[in-house]
Amino acid sequence: MSNTIELLEAIGRDASLRHASAEDLSQALTGLKASDALKLAVISGDEGHLSKELGHGDVKTTHSVNNNVGGDCDDDDDDADDGDGKGDDDPGSAK
């Protein structure tokens, strides 16, 4: 696996490899003794071969997504500044 990672890093650094056709890249990888998974991924365009070799699986999350973009979701915030120029701790401000 470390050889696969090193080859992927080399491909990323070398523009001629990064922009090579799948056939040219496959030939280069054969010469560099790349893993079968890496060669299959290049030939087929299916990264699943690499995922298996690198031990990646499907990631399942249980967190929720907050779609409240750019705003405070609490509309009943009594502590918010009401824009009267008086601080929230000002005894003269009405609540």
C-alpha positions in Angstrom: 0.0 0.0 0.0 2.8 2.5 0.7 4.0 2.0 -2.8 0.6 2.9 -4.1 0.5 6.1 -2.0 4.0 7.0 -3.2 3.0 6.5 -6.8 -0.2 8.6 -6.3 1.9 11.4 -4.8 4.4 11.1 -7.8 1.5 11.3 -10.3 0.2 14.4 -8.5 3.6 16.1 -8.6 4.4 15.2 -12.2 2.3 17.1 -14.8 3.2 14.7 -17.6 1.8 11.8 -15.5 -1.1 13.9 -14.1 -2.3 14.8 -17.6 -1.4 11.5 -19.3 -3.9 9.4 -21.1 -5.2 6.3 -19.2 -3.2 4.1 -21.6 0.1 6.0 -21.1 -0.4 6.2 -17.4 -1.1 2.5 -17.3 2.1 1.7 -19.2 4.1 3.9 -16.8 2.6 2.3 -13.8 3.4 -1.2 -15.1 7.0 -0.1 -15.4 6.9 1.2 -11.9 5.5 -2.1 -10.6 2.3 -0.5 -9.4 -0.3 -2.6 -7.6 -3.0 -4.3 -9.6 -5.6 -2.1 -7.8 -3.9 1.1 -9.0 -3.6 -0.2 -12.5 -7.2 -1.3 -12.6 -8.3 2.1 -11.2 -6.4 3.9 -14.0 -7.7 1.6 -16.8 -11.3 1.5 -15.6 -11.7 4.9 -14.0 -13.2 3.2 -11.0 -11.7 4.3 -7.7 -13.3 1.4 -5.9 -10.3 -0.7 -6.7 -8.1 1.8 -4.7 -10.6 2.1 -1.9 -10.4 -1.6 -1.2 -6.6 -1.6 -1.3 -6.4 1.5 1.0 -8.9 0.1 3.4 -11.6 2.7 2.8 -15.2 1.8 3.3 -18.4 3.6 3.0 -18.7 6.4 5.5 -22.0 6.6 7.3 -22.7 9.5 9.6 -25.4 10.0 12.1 -25.1 13.8 12.5 -27.8 16.2 11.3 -27.2 19.0 8.9 -28.0 22.6 9.8 -29.5 24.3 6.8 -29.9 27.6 8.5 -27.5 29.6 6.4 -26.1 32.7 7.9 -28.5 33.3 10.6 -29.4 32.7 14.2 -32.0 30.0 14.4 -33.4 31.2 17.8 -36.0 33.8 16.9 -37.1 34.3 20.6 -33.7 35.5 21.8 -34.6 37.9 24.6 -30.9 38.7 25.2 -30.3 40.1 21.8 -29.4 43.8 21.3 -32.6 45.5 20.1 -30.6 48.3 18.3 -31.7 51.1 20.7 -28.0 52.0 21.5 -28.5 50.8 25.1 -26.7 47.7 26.2 -28.7 44.6 27.1 -27.7 45.1 30.8 -29.0 48.7 30.8 -31.7 48.9 33.4 -33.6 51.4 31.2 -34.1 48.9 28.4 -37.5 47.3 28.2 -37.8 43.5 28.1 
